[in-house]
Amino acid sequence: MNNELNYLLGQVAKGRVSRRTFMGRAGALGMSAAMANTMFANSAAAQTPVRGGLLRAGLQGGESTNTLDPALAASEVPFTVNMTWGETLVEVDAEGNIGMRIAEEMSSTPDAKSWTFKIRSGVEFHNGKTVTADDVLATLQRHTDENSQSGALGIVQGIETMEVNGDSITLNLHTANADLPYLMADYHLMIQPNGGKDDPAAGIGTGAYKVVVNEPGVRHGFERNPNYWDNDRGYADQVEILVINDNTARVAALQSGQVHMINRLDPKIIDLLKRDPNVSIQNVPGRGHYVFIMMVDTAPFDNRDLRMALKYAINRQEMVDKILGGYGTVGNDFPINSAYPLFDSSIEQREYDPEKAAFHYKASGHDGSPIILRTAGGAFPGAVEAAQLFQQSAQAAGVPLEVKREPDDGYWSNVWNVQPFCASYWGGRPVQDQMYSTAYLSTAEWNDTRFKNEQFDNLLLAARAELNQDVRKQMYSDMAHILRDEGGLINPMFNDFVDATSNNLGGWTKDPNGEQMNGLALQKCWLNA
């Protein structure tokens, strides 16, 4: 009964079930008319936006080294901060559709090699300047510059030329790409005045909120943008992000009412937290994955047999059960799962195999010295425990893995993409091209495994131009096999996004694109009285 009732109430909140239908189903479940009427009214009212107040989020994933430069956003707090003050040309909604933001229209040539975006008229930056196509041009130009160190470098490198025609910008590609609109939704590509070339970390954009406090690793404060163009966002007068990296402190802040939403709920306490009548668990399967990454150009990880030994030495199902508490699925050493279009489900699942691990370890000729795996509590929820499980299963196979715990603060600047073997996470991307372009294309700025494979690169570029979906699916399958067998990615698990909210919060919807409603919770939610 409870499951069906909760489902019905959720549909009421979304406006998908009428009062008549709800009353009929509630009666069939044995509920009195008076109680059903009250529940219907409360659920319907909860989704009527309320304006005003201070809305707070308590988030893990912030450091003292963070910056407001969207090109450099690499962890959850900078991502959410930038999604609060900034906007991209387009966005991807919870159903995987493209929605218009700074662009109000888009079109392409039949071969998908040239794309035109018409810029929405009357949109203002926080400094009062009107957004123009030239600002969009400058933004994309900045991210194509390798000196920007942009996480979107692998994406924008596919653009051959860009030109402004009045209120529109046209992007001409090296090769056709039917997925280009999805790439333009990448959260690094926030449109900035003059592209951010004057001051990339100014935090000036077009979002519903303006930055008023920026204390990296501590808190970020915002006030409503009075000239914001979209009436369906920005309900609170003020919003604030408190950086709370400690799991226990983050949950306590939610339960005490200090914050209204938190991210990265530890699966071990979910059942306990469900007993709190003032808290709701918000989980949704998606494309996020918790990983261990080896730099394939750095010894001893430049040895394929050693990499294969480590891949066979990890027990994926054990991690899903013990680290995720079942809130996820096993990975297969490439970053794509069934949430992606054109996923090949026939690829053989790699299993824990101590004998194969021992075989490849011996074949590697490794000298027996400890193989150092660096991790931190902030790498992903349960990252330290996951590394310890990895160490145990590896030792059972005779692979000398040693875990070194690093400080949370500075992990994303001092360890990730710096040290040759560490724990990390990816939030995933809406389409395979974007995920591969961001992290596995040879020239990608965020190629954190240093994977460079000419056959893989050629397939990726060819798949962009391939309009036959069956052929394209096979290309992506071939790429998955190459990365799985040759790359430095150990992907044991795809995680659900598990957030928690207070029950006086309205407007929350599940979005498989990322935690905290893909970073938009502060813009889209409100406080009920």
C-alpha positions as CSV (number, residue, x, y, z in Angstrom):
1,M,0.0,0.0,0.0
2,N,2.7,2.5,1.0
3,N,4.6,2.1,-2.3
4,E,1.5,2.7,-4.4
5,L,0.4,5.6,-2.2
6,N,3.8,7.3,-2.4
7,Y,3.8,6.9,-6.1
8,L,0.3,8.4,-6.4
9,L,1.3,11.4,-4.2
10,G,4.4,11.9,-6.3
11,Q,2.2,12.0,-9.4
12,V,-0.1,14.5,-7.7
13,A,2.9,16.7,-6.9
14,K,3.8,16.6,-10.6
15,G,0.3,17.5,-11.7
16,R,-0.2,14.1,-13.4
17,V,-3.0,12.7,-11.3
18,S,-6.4,14.5,-10.8
19,R,-8.2,14.7,-7.5
20,R,-10.9,12.3,-8.8
21,T,-8.4,9.7,-9.8
22,F,-6.4,10.0,-6.5
23,M,-9.6,9.8,-4.4
24,G,-10.7,6.7,-6.2
25,R,-7.3,4.9,-5.8
26,A,-7.0,6.0,-2.2
27,G,-10.4,4.6,-1.4
28,A,-9.5,1.3,-3.0
29,L,-6.5,1.2,-0.7
30,G,-8.8,1.6,2.3
31,M,-8.2,5.2,3.1
32,S,-11.0,7.5,4.4
33,A,-12.2,10.3,2.2
34,A,-11.2,12.9,4.7
35,M,-7.6,11.7,5.0
36,A,-7.3,11.2,1.2
37,N,-8.6,14.8,0.7
38,T,-6.0,16.2,3.1
39,M,-3.1,14.2,1.6
40,F,-4.1,15.3,-1.9
41,A,-4.3,19.0,-0.9
42,N,-0.9,18.9,0.9
43,S,0.8,17.1,-1.9
44,A,-0.6,19.5,-4.5
45,A,0.2,22.5,-2.4
46,A,3.8,21.4,-1.9
47,Q,4.4,21.9,-5.6
48,T,3.0,25.4,-5.7
49,P,6.1,27.7,-5.8
50,V,6.6,29.9,-2.7
51,R,8.9,32.9,-3.1
52,G,11.2,34.4,-0.5
53,G,13.4,33.1,2.3
54,L,16.9,31.8,2.6
55,L,17.5,28.3,1.0
56,R,20.6,26.4,2.1
57,A,22.5,23.4,0.9
58,G,25.1,21.4,2.8
59,L,27.5,19.9,0.3
60,Q,30.5,17.6,0.2
61,G,33.0,18.3,-2.5
62,G,34.4,21.7,-1.7
63,E,38.0,22.8,-1.0
64,S,39.9,26.0,-0.1
65,T,41.6,25.8,-3.6
66,N,38.3,26.1,-5.5
67,T,37.7,29.0,-7.9
68,L,34.7,30.5,-9.6
69,D,36.3,30.0,-13.1
70,P,33.9,27.5,-14.7
71,A,36.7,26.1,-16.8
72,L,38.3,24.6,-13.8
73,A,35.3,23.2,-11.9
74,A,36.3,19.6,-11.0
75,S,34.2,18.7,-7.9
76,E,30.7,18.9,-6.7
77,V,30.7,22.3,-4.9
78,P,32.3,24.3,-7.7
79,F,29.9,22.5,-10.1
80,T,26.8,23.5,-8.1
81,V,28.2,27.1,-7.4
82,N,28.6,27.6,-11.2
83,M,25.2,26.2,-12.0
84,T,23.7,28.7,-9.5
85,W,25.2,31.8,-11.0
86,G,25.8,30.8,-14.6
87,E,23.9,29.4,-17.6
88,T,24.9,27.6,-20.8
89,L,23.5,27.9,-24.3
90,V,21.3,24.9,-23.8
91,E,20.7,22.3,-21.1
92,V,19.7,18.6,-20.9
93,D,16.5,17.9,-18.9
94,A,15.7,14.9,-16.8
95,E,14.2,13.1,-19.8
96,G,17.3,13.6,-21.8
97,N,15.8,16.3,-24.0
98,I,17.6,19.6,-25.0
99,G,16.1,22.7,-23.4
100,M,16.8,26.3,-24.5
101,R,18.6,28.6,-22.1
102,I,20.9,31.5,-23.4
103,A,20.0,30.2,-26.9
104,E,16.3,30.4,-27.8
105,E,16.6,28.5,-31.1
106,M,19.0,26.1,-32.7
107,S,19.3,24.5,-36.1
108,S,21.8,22.5,-38.2
109,T,22.6,21.7,-41.7
110,P,21.3,18.2,-42.8
111,D,24.8,16.7,-42.4
112,A,25.0,18.0,-38.8
113,K,28.3,19.6,-39.6
114,S,27.2,23.2,-39.1
115,W,25.1,24.4,-36.1
116,T,23.5,27.8,-35.5
117,F,22.3,29.1,-32.2
118,K,20.1,32.2,-31.9
119,I,20.8,34.1,-28.7
120,R,17.8,34.9,-26.5
121,S,17.1,38.7,-26.6
122,G,17.0,40.8,-23.5
123,V,19.1,38.5,-21.2
124,E,21.4,40.5,-18.9
125,F,24.6,39.5,-17.1
126,H,24.7,40.3,-13.4
127,N,26.8,43.4,-14.2
128,G,23.9,44.8,-16.3
129,K,25.4,44.1,-19.7
130,T,23.2,42.5,-22.3
131,V,24.3,39.1,-23.5
132,T,25.3,39.1,-27.2
133,A,26.4,36.5,-29.7
134,D,29.9,38.0,-29.3
135,D,30.0,37.0,-25.6
136,V,29.1,33.4,-26.6
137,L,31.8,33.5,-29.3
138,A,34.4,34.7,-26.8
139,T,33.3,32.1,-24.2
140,L,33.9,29.2,-26.7
141,Q,37.1,30.7,-27.8
142,R,38.5,30.8,-24.3
143,H,37.7,27.2,-23.7
144,T,39.4,26.2,-26.9
145,D,42.7,27.7,-25.6
146,E,44.8,25.0,-23.9
147,N,46.1,27.6,-21.5
148,S,42.6,27.9,-20.0
149,Q,43.0,24.2,-18.8
150,S,39.2,23.9,-19.4
151,G,37.5,20.6,-18.6
152,A,35.6,21.3,-21.9
153,L,38.7,21.4,-24.0
154,G,38.0,18.0,-25.6
155,I,34.5,19.1,-26.5
156,V,35.2,22.4,-28.1
157,Q,38.2,21.2,-30.1
158,G,35.7,19.7,-32.5
159,I,34.8,23.2,-33.7
160,E,36.7,24.3,-36.8
161,T,35.4,27.8,-37.1
162,M,32.9,30.1,-35.3
163,E,31.2,33.1,-36.7
164,V,28.7,35.7,-35.5
165,N,25.8,36.8,-37.7
166,G,23.7,39.4,-35.8
167,D,22.1,37.7,-32.9
168,S,23.2,34.2,-33.9
169,I,26.4,32.2,-33.7
170,T,27.3,29.5,-36.2
171,L,29.7,26.6,-35.3
172,N,31.3,24.8,-38.2
173,L,32.7,21.5,-37.1
174,H,35.7,19.5,-38.3
175,T,33.4,16.5,-38.7
176,A,29.7,16.2,-38.4
177,N,28.3,15.7,-34.9
178,A,24.6,15.0,-34.3
179,D,25.2,15.3,-30.5
180,L,26.7,18.8,-30.5
181,P,23.8,20.4,-28.6
182,Y,24.5,18.0,-25.7
183,L,28.1,19.1,-25.7
184,M,27.1,22.8,-25.5
185,A,25.2,21.9,-22.2
186,D,28.5,21.1,-20.5
187,Y,28.7,22.9,-17.2
188,H,32.1,24.4,-17.9
189,L,30.7,26.4,-20.8
190,M,29.0,29.1,-18.7
191,I,28.4,32.2,-20.9
192,Q,30.4,35.1,-19.4
193,P,30.9,38.7,-20.4
194,N,33.5,38.7,-23.1
195,G,33.8,35.0,-22.5
196,G,35.5,35.5,-19.1
197,K,38.7,36.6,-20.9
198,D,38.9,39.7,-18.7
199,D,38.3,37.9,-15.4
200,P,37.4,34.2,-15.6
201,A,36.8,33.9,-11.9
202,A,34.5,37.0,-11.5
203,G,31.5,34.8,-11.1
204,I,29.4,37.0,-13.4
205,G,26.9,35.2,-15.5
206,T,23.2,35.2,-16.2
207,G,21.8,32.8,-13.6
208,A,19.0,33.3,-11.2
209,Y,21.4,34.2,-8.4
210,K,24.4,36.6,-8.1
211,V,27.5,35.8,-6.1
212,V,27.8,37.9,-2.9
213,V,30.0,35.6,-0.7
214,N,32.8,33.4,-2.0
215,E,34.8,31.6,0.7
216,P,36.2,28.5,-1.0
217,G,36.0,25.4,1.2
218,V,33.7,27.2,3.6
219,R,30.6,28.8,2.1
220,H,29.2,30.5,-1.0
221,G,26.3,33.0,-0.7
222,F,24.0,34.3,-3.4
223,E,21.1,36.8,-3.7
224,R,18.4,36.7,-6.3
225,N,19.1,38.3,-9.6
226,P,16.3,41.0,-9.9
227,N,16.6,41.0,-13.7
228,Y,16.6,37.3,-14.3
229,W,14.7,36.4,-17.4
230,D,13.0,33.1,-16.3
231,N,10.1,33.3,-13.9
232,D,10.2,29.6,-13.3
233,R,13.5,29.7,-11.4
234,G,15.0,31.6,-8.5
235,Y,12.2,31.5,-5.9
236,A,14.2,32.1,-2.7
237,D,15.5,35.6,-1.9
238,Q,18.9,34.2,-1.0
239,V,20.6,30.9,-1.3
240,E,23.7,29.6,0.4
241,I,26.0,26.6,0.0
242,L,27.8,25.4,3.1
243,V,30.8,23.2,2.5
244,I,30.3,20.3,4.9
245,N,32.7,17.5,3.8
246,D,32.1,15.4,6.9
247,N,29.3,12.9,6.4
248,T,28.0,12.9,10.0
249,A,28.1,16.7,10.2
250,R,26.2,17.0,6.9
251,V,23.4,14.8,8.0
252,A,23.2,16.6,11.4
253,A,22.9,19.9,9.6
254,L,19.9,18.6,7.6
255,Q,18.2,17.1,10.6
256,S,18.7,20.2,12.7
257,G,17.2,22.5,10.0
258,Q,20.5,24.3,9.4
259,V,20.3,23.2,5.7
260,H,17.5,22.1,3.5
261,M,19.3,19.7,1.2
262,I,22.5,17.6,1.3
263,N,24.4,15.6,-1.3
264,R,26.2,12.3,-1.2
265,L,24.3,10.5,1.5
266,D,26.2,7.6,2.9
267,P,24.2,4.4,2.0
268,K,25.0,2.9,5.4
269,I,22.7,5.4,7.1
270,I,19.9,5.6,4.6
271,D,17.6,3.1,6.4
272,L,18.2,4.9,9.7
273,L,17.5,8.3,8.2
274,K,14.3,7.1,6.6
275,R,12.8,7.0,10.1
276,D,13.1,10.7,10.4
277,P,9.6,12.1,9.5
278,N,11.2,15.5,8.5
279,V,13.6,14.1,5.9
280,S,13.1,12.6,2.5
281,I,15.6,10.4,0.7
282,Q,16.1,11.5,-3.0
283,N,17.9,8.8,-5.0
284,V,18.0,8.3,-8.8
285,P,20.1,5.9,-10.9
286,G,22.2,7.7,-13.5
287,R,25.5,7.8,-15.3
288,G,27.7,8.6,-12.3
289,H,30.5,6.2,-11.5
290,Y,33.1,5.8,-8.7
291,V,36.5,4.8,-10.1
292,F,40.2,4.1,-9.5
293,I,42.4,5.6,-12.2
294,M,45.8,4.6,-13.4
295,M,48.0,6.9,-15.6
296,V,49.0,4.6,-18.4
297,D,52.1,6.7,-19.3
298,T,53.6,6.4,-15.8
299,A,55.4,3.3,-14.3
300,P,54.4,0.8,-13.2
301,F,51.0,1.5,-14.8
302,D,52.5,1.8,-18.3
303,N,52.6,-2.0,-18.2
304,R,49.4,-3.5,-19.6
305,D,49.8,-6.8,-17.7
306,L,50.0,-4.9,-14.4
307,R,46.9,-2.9,-15.3
308,M,45.0,-6.1,-16.1
309,A,46.2,-7.7,-12.9
310,L,44.6,-4.8,-10.9
311,K,41.4,-5.0,-13.0
312,Y,41.0,-8.7,-12.3
313,A,41.9,-8.1,-8.6
314,I,38.9,-6.0,-7.7
315,N,35.6,-7.4,-6.5
316,R,32.9,-5.2,-8.1
317,Q,29.8,-6.8,-6.7
318,E,31.3,-6.6,-3.2
319,M,31.7,-2.9,-3.6
320,V,28.2,-2.3,-4.9
321,D,26.9,-4.3,-1.9
322,K,29.1,-2.9,0.8
323,I,29.9,0.6,-0.4
324,L,26.8,1.6,-2.2
325,G,24.4,-0.5,-0.1
326,G,22.8,-1.7,-3.3
327,Y,22.2,1.9,-4.6
328,G,24.0,1.3,-7.8
329,T,25.3,-1.3,-10.3
330,V,28.6,-3.0,-11.2
331,G,30.9,-1.3,-13.7
332,N,32.9,-2.9,-16.4
333,D,36.0,-0.7,-16.8
334,F,34.6,1.7,-19.3
335,P,32.4,4.7,-18.3
336,I,29.2,3.8,-20.1
337,N,26.1,2.0,-18.7
338,S,22.5,1.3,-19.8
339,A,21.5,4.9,-19.0
340,Y,23.3,5.9,-22.2
341,P,21.8,5.7,-25.7
342,L,23.5,3.1,-27.9
343,F,24.9,1.1,-24.9
344,D,26.0,-2.4,-25.9
345,S,24.7,-4.7,-23.2
346,S,26.4,-7.7,-24.8
347,I,29.9,-6.7,-23.7
348,E,31.2,-9.4,-21.3
349,Q,31.1,-8.4,-17.7
350,R,34.6,-8.5,-16.1
351,E,34.5,-10.4,-12.8
352,Y,36.8,-10.7,-9.8
353,D,39.3,-13.5,-10.8
354,P,42.3,-13.9,-8.4
355,E,43.9,-16.5,-10.7
356,K,43.9,-14.2,-13.7
357,A,45.1,-11.3,-11.6
358,A,48.0,-13.5,-10.4
359,F,48.8,-14.5,-13.9
360,H,48.9,-11.0,-15.2
361,Y,50.9,-9.8,-12.2
362,K,53.6,-12.4,-12.8
363,A,53.6,-11.6,-16.5
364,S,54.1,-7.9,-15.7
365,G,57.5,-8.6,-14.1
366,H,56.7,-6.2,-11.3
367,D,59.4,-6.1,-8.5
368,G,56.9,-6.8,-5.7
369,S,57.1,-3.3,-4.2
370,P,53.9,-1.8,-2.9
371,I,51.6,-0.3,-5.5
372,I,50.3,2.9,-4.0
373,L,46.6,3.8,-4.3
374,R,45.8,7.3,-3.1
375,T,42.3,8.1,-1.8
376,A,40.4,10.4,0.5
377,G,37.0,10.6,2.1
378,G,36.0,13.3,-0.3
379,A,37.0,11.3,-3.4
380,F,33.5,9.7,-3.3
381,P,31.3,8.4,-0.5
382,G,33.0,5.4,1.0
383,A,36.2,5.9,-1.1
384,V,38.5,5.0,1.8
385,E,36.5,1.8,2.6
386,A,36.4,0.9,-1.1
387,A,40.1,1.2,-1.4
388,Q,40.6,-1.0,1.6
389,L,38.3,-3.6,0.1
390,F,40.3,-3.4,-3.1
391,Q,43.5,-3.9,-1.1
392,Q,42.1,-7.0,0.5
393,S,40.9,-8.6,-2.7
394,A,44.2,-7.7,-4.5
395,Q,46.3,-9.2,-1.7
396,A,44.3,-12.4,-2.0
397,A,45.5,-12.5,-5.6
398,G,49.1,-11.8,-4.6
399,V,49.0,-8.2,-5.9
400,P,50.8,-5.9,-3.3
401,L,48.3,-3.0,-3.2
402,E,48.9,-0.3,-0.5
403,V,46.3,2.4,0.4
404,K,47.5,5.9,1.2
405,R,44.9,8.3,2.6
406,E,45.3,11.9,1.5
407,P,43.7,15.0,3.1
408,D,40.3,16.0,1.7
409,D,41.3,19.6,1.3
410,G,43.3,19.9,-1.9
411,Y,42.6,16.4,-3.1
412,W,41.2,17.6,-6.5
413,S,44.2,19.9,-7.1
414,N,47.1,17.9,-5.5
415,V,46.1,14.3,-6.1
416,W,43.5,13.8,-8.9
417,N,45.1,14.2,-12.3
418,V,48.5,14.6,-10.6
419,Q,49.3,11.3,-8.9
420,P,49.4,8.2,-11.1
421,F,46.9,6.0,-9.2
422,C,44.0,7.4,-7.2
423,A,40.3,7.2,-6.4
424,S,38.0,9.5,-8.3
425,Y,34.5,9.9,-9.5
426,W,32.7,11.0,-12.6
427,G,29.1,12.4,-12.8
428,G,28.7,11.0,-16.3
429,R,27.5,12.9,-19.4
430,P,24.2,12.8,-21.4
431,V,25.7,11.1,-24.4
432,Q,28.7,8.8,-25.0
433,D,30.5,11.3,-27.3
434,Q,30.6,13.8,-24.5
435,M,31.9,11.4,-21.9
436,Y,34.6,10.1,-24.1
437,S,35.5,13.5,-25.5
438,T,35.9,14.9,-21.9
439,A,38.0,12.2,-20.4
440,Y,39.4,9.7,-23.0
441,L,40.2,11.6,-26.2
442,S,44.0,11.9,-26.5
443,T,43.8,15.7,-26.4
444,A,41.3,16.1,-23.6
445,E,42.4,18.3,-20.7
446,W,40.7,16.0,-18.3
447,N,42.2,12.8,-19.7
448,D,43.1,11.7,-16.1
449,T,44.3,8.2,-17.2
450,R,46.6,9.7,-19.9
451,F,44.9,7.2,-22.3
452,K,46.1,7.9,-25.9
453,N,44.9,5.5,-28.5
454,E,44.8,6.4,-32.2
455,Q,42.2,3.8,-33.1
456,F,40.0,5.0,-30.3
457,D,40.3,8.6,-31.3
458,N,39.5,7.8,-34.9
459,L,36.4,5.9,-34.0
460,L,35.3,8.7,-31.7
461,L,35.6,11.3,-34.5
462,A,34.0,9.0,-37.1
463,A,31.0,8.2,-34.7
464,R,30.2,11.8,-34.5
465,A,29.5,12.0,-38.2
466,E,27.7,8.6,-38.5
467,L,24.0,9.1,-38.7
468,N,23.2,5.4,-39.0
469,Q,22.5,4.5,-35.4
470,D,23.3,0.8,-35.8
471,V,26.7,1.6,-37.2
472,R,27.3,4.2,-34.6
473,K,26.3,1.8,-31.8
474,Q,29.0,-0.7,-33.1
475,M,31.6,2.1,-33.1
476,Y,30.8,2.9,-29.5
477,S,31.0,-0.8,-28.7
478,D,34.4,-1.1,-30.3
479,M,35.6,1.9,-28.3
480,A,34.4,0.4,-25.1
481,H,36.3,-2.8,-25.8
482,I,39.5,-0.8,-26.5
483,L,39.2,1.3,-23.4
484,R,38.2,-1.7,-21.2
485,D,41.2,-3.7,-22.3
486,E,43.9,-1.1,-22.9
487,G,43.0,1.9,-20.7
488,G,43.8,2.9,-17.2
489,L,40.3,3.0,-15.9
490,I,39.1,0.6,-13.2
491,N,35.4,1.2,-12.9
492,P,33.9,-1.0,-10.2
493,M,30.5,0.6,-9.8
494,F,27.9,3.1,-11.1
495,N,26.4,4.9,-8.3
496,D,22.9,6.2,-7.7
497,F,22.8,9.9,-6.9
498,V,21.6,9.9,-3.3
499,D,20.6,13.3,-1.9
500,A,18.4,14.0,1.1
501,T,16.0,17.0,1.7
502,S,13.9,18.5,4.4
503,N,10.2,18.0,4.0
504,N,9.5,21.7,3.9
505,L,11.4,21.9,0.6
506,G,9.3,22.1,-2.5
507,G,10.1,21.7,-6.2
508,W,12.5,18.7,-5.9
509,T,12.5,16.4,-9.0
510,K,14.7,13.5,-9.8
511,D,17.3,14.1,-12.5
512,P,19.6,11.3,-13.6
513,N,22.0,13.8,-15.1
514,G,23.6,14.6,-11.7
515,E,23.2,15.0,-8.0
516,Q,21.3,18.0,-6.6
517,M,19.0,18.0,-9.6
518,N,22.0,18.2,-11.8
519,G,23.2,21.2,-9.8
520,L,20.0,23.2,-10.3
521,A,18.2,22.4,-7.0
522,L,18.9,25.9,-5.5
523,Q,17.5,27.5,-8.6
524,K,14.4,25.3,-8.9
525,C,13.4,24.6,-5.3
526,W,11.6,26.7,-2.7
527,L,10.7,26.7,1.0
528,N,7.2,25.9,2.0
529,A,5.7,27.7,5.0
